[in-house]
Amino acid sequence: MLYQYIIHVPLTYNDGSPIEPEKLAEFIVEIEDRFGGYTRSRSTWDGYWKEEIQEDGQNRTIEYRDTIMLLFIDGSEEIKSELQDLSSRYASNFRQRKIYIKYHVVEEI
């Protein structure tokens, strides 16, 4: 069965400053090397999400605004764990809580 993985690659840190092009290039080259290719959206997407945290016994809401690009990778279900490992490693490099990945089954015609 073929799956399509969609990676929401952050282009900005959580403070809104741009992630250095070298860091993004390193991420993309690693995807090329490990998975044999990808498809990239030429557009950027803006995202927004909130997180409830508890700090000093008080509940607090943190709001995040992101600019992302989408990378699409087609592959087997077996690459899911590799993608999870890769996204965890780069999430800290990009100073993100996580890099969002979703996937679905693809039927070829």
Sequence and secondary structure as in RCSB ss.txt:
>XXXX:A:sequence
MLYQYIIHVPLTYNDGSPIEPEKLAEFIVEIEDRFGGYTRSRSTWDGYWKEEIQEDGQNRTIEYRDTIMLLFIDG
SEEIKSELQDLSSRYASNFRQRKIYIKYHVVEEI
>XXXX:A:secstr
 EEEEEEEEESB TTS B  HHHHHHHHHHHHHHHS  EE SS EEEEEEEEEEETTEEEEEEEEEEEEEEEEEE
 TTHHHHHHHHHHHHHHHTT S   EEEEEE   
